């Protein structure tokens, strides 16, 4: 540790479409929804994270809520910069005599373009970072799950987030082949909203759709331990009056089937493009699921029946990518060639 190392603070960021997680000193210090609330007239930030999410869908004309990331990449540069700055402020590392220099490792989707990479780096720089490195999400997820990515053994990672699903085959510290599709948690929520409108004549918001997915979401129509029916509140499209209806997991599994099938197809395509020696490894090791989408009931069983391989859900799928980013930051010299 250098003489002036106390002037440099190292943080790892999982900049996700749905949630942003920051790791500092090997601990998750920020775990907040990726959303900001802004006053329209002045452009002033009113709230970030959980407080902004509580306002989402409930704002008046002078307040708007913005999700700065779409499909895993920055869609609103200024809001992203505000959000990163505010969330770094939540760590409480600036209350010192000197302003510390921030060294960041940020994880990004593997299918990101150079322009989109530049947007991430620029936002982080504007938020106060001095040294910014990027790591691909599937690689971070593999490290976070506990896989030794430097070994000459093939492992397949399927990371289903809010904006993208990342499917990658990893060996010898590199991504041998990858498939990044923009079908993920947000699309499943959209499927639920669409279904509720067409089938039950009820209009619901994003937060309610997310709640339905968590409470009764399923990838299959037959579960051993099915969840109880869930009461949904929304606006009746015929009368305009608020009403309640109950939905069950079979309905939700049916309405999300098309999007889940696209994820399955992407997994099959990634397997088709895998070199034969690595395919032999994957036959033994199976497929690892990470990301919030992997918590969907029955998804592992559905994938298993489709690809005829063992499918493992990681212990803490929501934080696997963030933890992997944190480990890469801590062992910077070991993983230096994985980090851009």
C-alpha positions as CSV (number, residue, x, y, z in Angstrom):
1,X,0.0,0.0,0.0
2,X,1.5,3.3,-1.1
3,X,2.2,6.3,1.1
4,X,-0.8,8.3,-0.4
5,X,-3.1,5.3,-0.9
6,X,-5.5,6.8,1.7
7,X,-6.2,9.5,-0.9
8,X,-7.5,6.9,-3.4
9,X,-10.8,5.1,-2.7
10,X,-11.6,2.0,-4.7
11,X,-15.2,1.2,-5.5
12,X,-16.9,-1.4,-7.6
13,X,-20.2,-0.6,-9.4
14,X,-22.8,-2.9,-10.9
15,X,-24.5,-0.3,-13.0
16,X,-27.7,-2.2,-13.8
17,X,-30.8,-1.2,-15.7
18,X,-33.0,-2.1,-12.7
19,X,-30.6,-1.7,-9.8
20,X,-27.3,-0.1,-9.1
21,X,-25.0,-1.9,-6.5
22,X,-21.8,-0.3,-5.1
23,X,-19.2,-2.3,-3.2
24,X,-16.7,-0.5,-1.0
25,X,-14.2,-2.2,1.4
26,X,-15.6,-5.6,0.3
27,X,-19.1,-4.7,1.5
28,X,-22.3,-3.9,-0.4
29,X,-22.8,-0.3,0.8
30,X,-25.4,0.8,-1.8
31,X,-28.2,-1.3,-3.3
32,X,-30.7,1.0,-4.9
33,X,-33.1,1.1,-7.9
34,X,-31.5,2.8,-10.9
35,X,-34.0,5.7,-11.0
36,X,-33.9,9.5,-10.3
37,X,-36.7,12.0,-9.7
38,X,-36.2,15.4,-11.2
39,X,-38.0,18.8,-10.8
40,X,-38.9,19.8,-14.4
41,X,-38.7,23.6,-13.9
42,X,-35.3,23.7,-12.3
43,X,-33.7,20.4,-13.3
44,X,-33.0,19.8,-9.6
45,X,-32.6,16.2,-8.4
46,X,-35.3,15.5,-5.8
47,X,-34.6,11.9,-5.1
48,X,-32.5,8.9,-6.2
49,X,-32.9,5.1,-5.7
50,X,-35.6,3.8,-3.4
51,X,-37.2,7.2,-2.7
52,X,-37.4,8.0,-6.4
53,X,-38.9,4.5,-7.1
54,X,-41.6,5.3,-4.5
55,X,-42.5,8.3,-6.7
56,X,-42.5,6.4,-10.0
57,X,-45.9,6.4,-11.6
58,X,-47.3,8.8,-9.0
59,X,-45.7,12.2,-10.1
60,X,-47.5,15.5,-10.9
61,X,-46.6,17.8,-13.8
62,X,-43.5,19.4,-12.1
63,X,-41.8,16.1,-11.2
64,X,-40.6,13.4,-13.6
65,X,-38.9,10.1,-12.8
66,X,-36.2,8.9,-15.2
67,X,-34.5,5.5,-15.5
68,X,-31.1,6.6,-17.0
69,X,-30.3,3.1,-18.2
70,X,-32.2,1.2,-20.9
71,X,-31.2,-2.3,-22.1
72,X,-28.1,-2.2,-20.0
73,X,-26.7,1.0,-21.5
74,X,-27.0,4.7,-20.6
75,X,-30.0,6.3,-22.4
76,X,-29.9,9.6,-20.5
77,X,-26.4,10.9,-19.9
78,X,-27.1,13.7,-17.5
79,X,-29.4,11.6,-15.3
80,X,-26.9,8.8,-15.2
81,X,-24.2,11.2,-14.1
82,X,-26.5,12.6,-11.3
83,X,-27.5,9.1,-10.2
84,X,-23.9,7.9,-10.0
85,X,-22.8,11.0,-8.1
86,X,-25.6,10.8,-5.6
87,X,-25.1,7.0,-5.0
88,X,-21.4,7.5,-4.5
89,X,-22.3,10.2,-2.0
90,X,-24.4,7.6,-0.1
91,X,-21.1,5.8,0.8
92,X,-19.9,8.7,2.9
93,X,-16.3,8.7,1.8
94,X,-16.1,12.4,1.1
95,X,-16.2,13.7,4.6
96,X,-12.4,14.1,4.9
97,X,-9.8,16.8,4.8
98,X,-8.9,15.8,1.3
99,X,-11.2,15.0,-1.6
100,X,-10.2,11.3,-2.3
101,X,-9.5,10.2,-5.9
102,X,-12.0,7.5,-6.9
103,X,-10.8,4.4,-8.7
104,X,-13.8,2.5,-10.2
105,X,-14.4,-0.8,-11.8
106,X,-17.8,-0.8,-13.5
107,X,-19.4,-3.8,-15.1
108,X,-21.0,-3.5,-18.5
109,X,-23.0,-5.8,-20.9
110,X,-20.8,-7.9,-23.2
111,X,-22.8,-6.7,-26.3
112,X,-22.1,-3.1,-25.6
113,X,-20.7,-0.8,-28.4
114,X,-17.6,1.4,-28.1
115,X,-19.9,4.5,-28.1
116,X,-21.9,3.1,-25.2
117,X,-18.7,2.2,-23.3
118,X,-17.6,5.8,-23.7
119,X,-20.9,7.0,-22.3
120,X,-20.4,4.9,-19.2
121,X,-16.8,6.2,-18.7
122,X,-17.8,9.8,-19.3
123,X,-20.7,9.6,-16.8
124,X,-18.3,8.1,-14.2
125,X,-15.7,10.8,-14.9
126,X,-18.3,13.6,-14.5
127,X,-19.4,12.0,-11.2
128,X,-15.8,12.3,-9.9
129,X,-13.9,9.2,-10.9
130,X,-10.2,9.6,-11.8
131,X,-9.4,6.0,-12.9
132,X,-12.2,4.0,-14.6
133,X,-12.0,0.4,-15.7
134,X,-14.7,-1.8,-17.2
135,X,-15.4,-5.5,-16.9
136,X,-18.0,-7.5,-18.8
137,X,-21.1,-8.7,-16.8
138,X,-20.8,-12.5,-17.6
139,X,-17.1,-12.4,-16.5
140,X,-18.0,-10.5,-13.3
141,X,-20.9,-13.0,-12.7
142,X,-18.6,-16.0,-13.1
143,X,-16.1,-14.5,-10.6
144,X,-18.9,-13.7,-8.2
145,X,-20.4,-17.2,-8.4
146,X,-17.0,-18.6,-7.4
147,X,-15.8,-20.0,-10.7
148,X,-12.0,-20.0,-11.3
149,X,-12.2,-18.1,-14.6
150,X,-8.5,-18.5,-15.3
151,X,-8.6,-22.3,-15.5
152,X,-8.6,-24.0,-18.9
153,X,-12.1,-25.3,-18.3
154,X,-15.2,-24.1,-20.1
155,X,-18.1,-22.7,-18.1
156,X,-21.4,-21.2,-19.4
157,X,-22.9,-18.2,-17.6
158,X,-26.5,-17.0,-18.2
159,X,-26.9,-13.6,-16.5
160,X,-30.6,-12.4,-16.7
161,X,-30.8,-8.8,-15.6
162,X,-33.3,-6.0,-16.0
163,X,-32.4,-4.8,-19.5
164,X,-30.2,-7.6,-21.0
165,X,-29.6,-11.3,-20.8
166,X,-26.0,-12.2,-21.2
167,X,-25.0,-15.7,-22.2
168,X,-21.3,-16.4,-22.3
169,X,-18.8,-19.3,-22.4
170,X,-15.8,-18.5,-20.4
171,X,-12.3,-20.2,-20.3
172,X,-8.7,-19.1,-19.6
173,X,-9.8,-15.8,-18.3
174,X,-11.7,-14.8,-21.5
175,X,-15.1,-14.9,-23.2
176,X,-14.9,-17.5,-25.9
177,X,-18.3,-16.7,-27.3
178,X,-21.2,-14.7,-26.1
179,X,-24.7,-13.8,-26.9
180,X,-26.2,-10.6,-25.5
181,X,-29.9,-10.1,-26.1
182,X,-32.1,-7.2,-25.0
183,X,-34.8,-9.5,-23.6
184,X,-34.8,-9.5,-19.8
185,X,-36.8,-8.5,-16.7
186,X,-38.2,-5.3,-18.2
187,X,-39.6,-7.3,-21.1
188,X,-41.3,-9.8,-18.7
189,X,-42.9,-6.8,-16.9
190,X,-44.1,-5.5,-20.2
191,X,-45.6,-8.9,-21.0
192,X,-47.5,-8.9,-17.7
193,X,-48.8,-5.3,-18.3
194,X,-50.0,-6.3,-21.8
195,X,-51.7,-9.5,-20.5
196,X,-53.5,-7.7,-17.7
197,X,-54.8,-5.1,-20.2
198,X,-56.0,-7.6,-22.8
199,X,-57.2,-10.4,-20.6
200,X,-58.6,-8.6,-17.6
201,X,-59.2,-5.1,-19.0
202,X,-57.1,-3.6,-16.2
203,X,-54.4,-1.0,-16.5
204,X,-51.4,-1.4,-14.2
205,X,-48.0,0.3,-13.8
206,X,-44.4,-0.9,-13.9
207,X,-44.1,-1.3,-10.2
208,X,-47.3,-3.4,-10.0
209,X,-46.1,-5.6,-12.9
210,X,-42.7,-6.1,-11.1
211,X,-44.6,-7.0,-7.9
212,X,-46.7,-9.6,-9.8
213,X,-43.6,-11.1,-11.3
214,X,-42.0,-11.5,-7.8
215,X,-45.1,-12.8,-6.1
216,X,-46.5,-15.2,-8.7
217,X,-44.0,-15.2,-11.6
218,X,-43.1,-18.6,-13.0
219,X,-41.4,-20.0,-16.1
220,X,-43.5,-23.2,-16.1
221,X,-47.2,-23.9,-15.7
222,X,-46.7,-26.8,-13.2
223,X,-44.9,-26.1,-9.9
224,X,-44.4,-28.4,-6.9
225,X,-44.9,-25.6,-4.4
226,X,-47.1,-23.1,-6.2
227,X,-47.5,-19.5,-4.7
228,X,-50.9,-18.3,-3.6
229,X,-53.0,-16.2,-5.9
230,X,-52.0,-12.6,-5.9
231,X,-54.5,-9.6,-5.6
232,X,-53.8,-7.0,-8.3
233,X,-55.1,-3.4,-8.1
234,X,-55.4,-1.2,-11.1
235,X,-57.7,0.9,-13.2
236,X,-60.6,-0.8,-15.0
237,X,-60.3,0.2,-18.7
238,X,-64.1,0.0,-19.3
239,X,-65.3,2.1,-16.3
240,X,-62.2,3.9,-15.3
241,X,-62.8,2.9,-11.7
242,X,-60.1,1.3,-9.6
243,X,-60.6,-2.5,-9.1
244,X,-59.0,-5.6,-7.8
245,X,-58.6,-9.0,-9.5
246,X,-56.7,-12.1,-8.5
247,X,-54.1,-13.8,-10.7
248,X,-52.4,-17.1,-10.4
249,X,-48.9,-18.3,-11.4
250,X,-50.2,-20.3,-14.4
251,X,-51.6,-17.2,-16.1
252,X,-48.3,-15.3,-15.6
253,X,-46.2,-18.2,-16.8
254,X,-48.4,-18.3,-20.0
255,X,-48.1,-14.6,-20.7
256,X,-44.3,-14.5,-20.2
257,X,-43.7,-17.7,-22.3
258,X,-42.7,-15.9,-25.5
259,X,-40.0,-13.8,-23.9
260,X,-38.6,-16.8,-21.9
261,X,-38.5,-18.8,-25.2
262,X,-36.3,-16.1,-26.7
263,X,-33.8,-16.5,-23.8
264,X,-33.9,-20.3,-24.3
265,X,-33.2,-19.8,-28.0
266,X,-30.2,-17.5,-27.3
267,X,-28.8,-20.2,-24.9
268,X,-29.1,-22.8,-27.6
269,X,-27.4,-20.6,-30.1
270,X,-24.5,-19.9,-27.7
271,X,-24.2,-23.7,-27.2
272,X,-24.1,-24.3,-31.0
273,X,-21.2,-21.8,-31.4
274,X,-19.1,-23.3,-28.6
275,X,-15.9,-25.2,-29.6
276,X,-16.2,-29.0,-29.0
277,X,-13.6,-29.2,-26.2
278,X,-15.5,-26.5,-24.2
279,X,-18.8,-28.2,-25.0
280,X,-17.4,-31.4,-23.3
281,X,-16.5,-29.2,-20.2
282,X,-20.0,-27.7,-20.1
283,X,-21.5,-31.2,-20.3
284,X,-19.8,-31.9,-17.0
285,X,-20.1,-28.5,-15.3
286,X,-23.5,-27.5,-16.5
287,X,-24.9,-23.9,-16.9
288,X,-24.8,-21.3,-14.2
289,X,-27.6,-18.8,-13.8
290,X,-27.1,-15.3,-12.3
291,X,-29.1,-12.0,-12.2
292,X,-32.5,-11.3,-10.8
293,X,-34.2,-13.1,-13.6
294,X,-32.8,-16.4,-12.5
295,X,-35.0,-16.2,-9.4
296,X,-38.1,-16.8,-11.6
297,X,-39.8,-20.0,-10.3
298,X,-39.0,-23.0,-12.4
299,X,-36.7,-21.3,-14.9
300,X,-33.8,-23.7,-14.0
301,X,-36.0,-26.7,-14.6
302,X,-37.4,-25.3,-17.8
303,X,-33.8,-24.7,-19.1
304,X,-32.7,-28.1,-18.0
305,X,-35.4,-29.8,-20.0
306,X,-34.6,-27.7,-23.0
307,X,-30.8,-28.1,-23.2
308,X,-30.6,-31.5,-21.3
309,X,-27.8,-30.2,-19.1
310,X,-27.6,-29.5,-15.4
311,X,-28.6,-25.9,-14.5
312,X,-27.3,-24.3,-11.3
313,X,-28.8,-21.1,-9.8
314,X,-26.0,-19.2,-7.9
315,X,-26.4,-18.7,-4.1
316,X,-27.0,-14.9,-4.3
317,X,-27.9,-14.3,-8.0
318,X,-29.0,-10.6,-7.5
319,X,-25.5,-9.7,-6.2
320,X,-23.3,-12.2,-8.1
321,X,-22.2,-9.6,-10.7
322,X,-21.5,-6.9,-8.1
323,X,-19.5,-9.3,-5.9
324,X,-17.5,-10.4,-8.9
325,X,-16.8,-6.8,-9.8
326,X,-15.6,-6.2,-6.2
327,X,-13.4,-9.3,-6.3
328,X,-11.9,-8.1,-9.6
329,X,-11.2,-4.7,-8.1
330,X,-9.6,-6.2,-5.0
331,X,-7.4,-8.6,-7.0
332,X,-6.6,-6.0,-9.7
333,X,-3.2,-7.5,-10.6
334,X,-4.6,-11.0,-11.0
335,X,-7.5,-10.0,-13.2
336,X,-5.8,-7.0,-14.9
337,X,-6.2,-8.5,-18.4
338,X,-10.0,-9.0,-17.8
339,X,-10.5,-5.3,-17.0
340,X,-10.5,-2.7,-19.8
